[in-house]
Structure formats: structure tokens, C-alpha cells
Amino acid sequence: MNEEVETIGDYLERMITEGYIDKDCRPIKCHICENTDIEGRNYMYEDFALIIEYEMFCKPCNVSIGRWSYGNWEA
């Protein structure tokens, strides 16, 4: 039982190569249906002006495919 485990670096590189995320981990297409029709939702604001968090959703699947928080995308 000698399975090769994919590192997070390898996983991110594969997601970039396959076109699911860009180099900043921003979602480009859905990992379920591979559609590029995505939109931002669930915006959180600080002092009613500054966006501090939001999620990207695949419109056809209605599934969250990424989250931006305090300047960084979560993989």
C-alpha cells in the first residue's frame, strides 16, 4: 500500500494548469460542471464601505467555488 499523496503545492499547480483557478487562487470555472458563469455573493463589509469577505458561486450549480477574505483567496 504505497500511495503517492499530492502536496498542496502540486494540487494548486494542477488547478491552475486545468484552468479552475488563476495564479492568485481566484476561481475561474466550476470544479463540478466546468462552467465559467460565476458571480460574487455574500459580501461582508467593514464600516459599510470596505469589502472584507465574499464568495464566488457557480451560477448553474449554485455552489460556492471560492472565498476571498482580507486580501487572499482560500483554495
ABEGO torsion letter per residue (X at the ends): XBBBBBBAAAAAAAAAAAGABBAAGBBABBAAAGBABBBBBGBBBBGGABBABBBBBBAAAGBBAEBBBGGBBBX
